[in-house]
Amino acid sequence: MDSRRLIYAAGYARAMIEARSELQKLAANLQAEVNRLRAELAQVRAQFDELRSISLARQRGELEPAELHRLREIGRAKAATRDPLAPLH
């Protein structure tokens, strides 16, 4: 067998082992980054849900007085007596 071929095969095998090791390190780093980003996304979603609930509560708070005023005016209109002989216009 050719000695150059054995050296090449051994060098190739060593390079493949080193490449595999490097790829495993990269994969571990990427997985850690994915986990960090997922945690950050969960935090942002929680903040968004909180802001949305605050915004909806504010909107309900703004609508409630307007609804109460509308109902008051309807009640006043129903309670008001109108002269049946007076024209509507």
C-alpha positions in Angstrom: 0.0 0.0 0.0 1.2 3.5 -0.7 2.4 5.4 2.4 1.1 8.7 1.0 -2.4 7.3 0.8 -2.3 6.3 4.5 -1.1 9.7 5.5 -3.9 11.3 3.4 -6.5 8.9 4.9 -5.3 9.6 8.5 -5.2 13.4 7.8 -8.7 13.2 6.3 -10.1 11.3 9.2 -8.5 13.7 11.7 -10.0 16.7 9.7 -13.4 15.0 9.7 -13.2 14.4 13.5 -12.2 18.1 14.1 -15.0 19.3 11.7 -17.6 17.1 13.6 -16.4 18.6 16.9 -16.6 22.1 15.5 -20.1 21.4 14.2 -21.2 20.1 17.5 -19.9 23.3 19.2 -21.8 25.4 16.7 -25.0 23.4 17.2 -24.7 23.8 20.9 -24.2 27.6 20.6 -27.1 27.8 18.2 -29.4 25.9 20.5 -28.4 28.1 23.4 -29.2 31.2 21.2 -32.6 29.7 20.2 -33.4 29.0 23.9 -32.5 32.6 24.8 -34.6 34.0 22.0 -37.6 31.8 23.0 -37.3 33.1 26.5 -37.1 36.7 25.3 -40.1 36.1 23.0 -42.2 34.7 25.9 -41.3 37.9 27.9 -42.3 40.2 25.1 -45.6 38.3 24.6 -46.3 38.7 28.3 -45.6 42.4 28.1 -47.8 42.7 25.0 -50.7 40.9 26.8 -50.3 43.2 29.8 -50.4 46.3 27.5 -53.3 45.0 25.6 -55.3 44.4 28.8 -54.5 47.9 30.0 -55.5 49.4 26.6 -58.8 47.5 26.6 -59.6 48.5 30.2 -58.9 52.2 29.2 -61.2 51.8 26.2 -64.0 50.3 28.3 -63.5 53.1 30.8 -63.9 55.7 28.1 -67.0 54.1 26.7 -68.7 53.6 30.0 -69.4 57.4 30.7 -70.5 57.9 27.1 -73.0 55.0 27.5 -74.2 56.3 30.8 -74.8 59.8 29.3 -76.7 58.2 26.4 -78.9 56.2 28.7 -79.5 59.3 30.8 -80.6 61.3 27.8 -82.9 58.4 26.7 -84.4 58.4 30.2 -84.9 62.1 30.1 -86.5 61.9 26.7 -88.9 59.2 27.8 -89.8 61.1 31.0 -90.4 64.4 29.3 -94.0 65.2 28.6 -94.8 66.6 25.2 -97.7 68.8 24.4 -99.7 66.6 22.0 -101.0 69.8 20.2 -97.5 71.2 19.5 -96.0 70.4 16.1 -93.1 68.0 16.0 -91.0 70.3 13.8 
